[in-house]
């Protein structure tokens, strides 16, 4: 009987070893994290770059928290407590934004915080210019002409968005015209003349669609006249004389049908006079010299019957004067001197109301051929008649 016990023990061991092992039960985490924004408070007004903080916890652990604005991820995250996220509002327009923080746990569960509404306000209420503080809301006109101002024009001037008149003329301002000037869309009057400004006319200036008078004369501006100048449909005065502007006079300038004064004196403009200038039926003053303009005087100019001053002095203009010059019955100043004009001068020039005896009349240093009309024969000045028959 004693011999049976070992056999029984061995049999039990064999039975136990043949039993299938039990699998361990896998527990899936479905419990989402919790997350609460702690600052700033709902309804706060913010500016520049701000820090948003939150608390988040989870039964297994938080992987990260992420900032969402207006339903879109900013890509800004934090994975270390205490959780804080930086939000840069500088490039945003003023307004209200919905903020949530999304929390991710280690199992991929997510929870969104209760949203808060933040108001972004980056537009300043005050602007300091040359040591003086101006209210953005209350400043609608600023005349600092002949004030001895030096240095560059601060870009902050573009924050005075209620301005309708800005006069910085006759100072010693240097540097370029800041593009922020294009923010002043309520301007009707802009005078930057009589300074030492350099660089190009900023393209943003064509945003000033309410502008009626634009004075940039007597600076050191270079580059060309912006092609989009025809955006300024309310413009009546455009003066950019005594600069270093180059390139051609854009034909688009002919779309400024309210223009009364076009003054481009003493620049380095080239090309021909665009015939579209003849569309400017309200023009009383047309000054296009001295420059380096070539070609003939467009026939359309002789139909601009409101012209009082026509100044084309010191260019390289060719061709002749047609009889239609007599149409300019309001003309009191005519200067065609120092060009390469040829042919005979028509008798209709005597129909003009110009005083031929003084400096308001000049056709000298051309190639006009005699005989000359009796009204001007004593005032034609020096002419190269070597090619006259």
Protein Blocks (a to p, Z undefined) as FASTA:
>chain_A
ZZmmmmmmmmmmmmmmmpccddddddddfbdcddddfbdcehiacehjdddddddddfkb
pfbdcddeehiaehiacfbdcddddddfklpccdddddddddddfkopacdddddddddd
fbcfbdceehiacdfklmmbdcfehklpgcjddfklmmmmmbcbdcfehiabecjddfkl
mmmmmbcbdcfehiabecjddfklmmmmmbfbdcfehiabecjddfklmmmmmbmbdcfe
hiabecjddfklmmmmmbfbdcfehiabecjddfklmmmmmbmbdcfbdcfdecjddfkl
mmmmkbmbdcfehiabecjddfklmmmmmbcbdcfehiabecjddfklmmpcbdfkbmkb
ccehiabdcdddfklmmmnopadfklpZZ
